[in-house]
C-alpha cells in the first residue's frame, strides 16, 4: 500500500489546499485499518513509536477503513502536545474522510492515557459528530505496546 502524508498550504489565491509531502510504498501492510492492531503495525513500520517527544497524527480513512491520508497535527515535548480542532476539521474535510483516527506516542513508553488525552479525544468525538465524520479511535503508542480507546470502551 502507499502511505501518504499531507500538509495544508495556501495556493496563489490564498485558498487552502492539500500538499503531498511524503509517500512510501509498504508492501507488507494491507490497506485496511478496521482494527487497532493493524494501525499499530503501520505506526511501528513508520517508527511513530520511537519519537523522543510527543507526535500526534490524524488518519483520514474511507468507509471501508482504507487510509486516504495522514497528517502530523502536533509535535510537543516529552509529555504534552497541543492540537488545534480547527486545523483538524480543515484537514479532515479537505481529505474527504469518512472517518478519522488519532494516534500519538508517549515517549515514556507507558501508553496509559492522561487526563489531557481523554479530553482531546472527547473533543474530537464532538467535532466528528458536528462534521458528520465519526472519530472512531484514539491510539496511544508505548514501548512495544499500545492502548486503543475504542477497544477499552473509552470512546
PEGIRA-V956902 format. One record per backbone hydrogen bond with DSSP energy under -1.0 kcal/mol. NH is the residue of the N-H (numbers start at 1). CO is the residue of the C=O. If there is no record, write none. Layout:
nh:NH co:CO
nh:NH co:CO
//
This chain:
nh:3 co:24
nh:5 co:22
nh:6 co:70
nh:7 co:19
nh:9 co:17
nh:11 co:15
nh:14 co:11
nh:17 co:9
nh:19 co:7
nh:21 co:5
nh:22 co:5
nh:24 co:3
nh:26 co:1
nh:29 co:26
nh:32 co:30
nh:33 co:65
nh:39 co:35
nh:40 co:36
nh:41 co:37
nh:42 co:38
nh:43 co:39
nh:44 co:40
nh:45 co:41
nh:46 co:42
nh:48 co:43
nh:50 co:47
nh:54 co:77
nh:56 co:74
nh:57 co:103
nh:58 co:71
nh:59 co:101
nh:60 co:69
nh:61 co:99
nh:62 co:66
nh:65 co:62
nh:68 co:60
nh:69 co:60
nh:70 co:4
nh:71 co:58
nh:73 co:56
nh:74 co:56
nh:76 co:54
nh:77 co:80
nh:88 co:84
nh:89 co:85
nh:90 co:86
nh:91 co:87
nh:92 co:88
nh:93 co:89
nh:94 co:90
nh:95 co:91
nh:96 co:93
nh:97 co:92
nh:98 co:61
nh:99 co:61
nh:100 co:134
nh:101 co:59
nh:102 co:137
nh:103 co:57
nh:104 co:139
nh:105 co:55
nh:106 co:141
nh:109 co:106
nh:118 co:114
nh:119 co:115
nh:120 co:116
nh:121 co:117
nh:122 co:118
nh:123 co:119
nh:124 co:120
nh:125 co:121
nh:126 co:122
nh:127 co:123
nh:128 co:124
nh:129 co:125
nh:130 co:126
nh:131 co:127
nh:132 co:128
nh:133 co:128
nh:136 co:100
nh:139 co:102
nh:140 co:147
nh:141 co:104
nh:142 co:145
nh:143 co:109
nh:144 co:142
nh:147 co:140
nh:149 co:138
nh:152 co:148
nh:153 co:150
nh:154 co:149
//
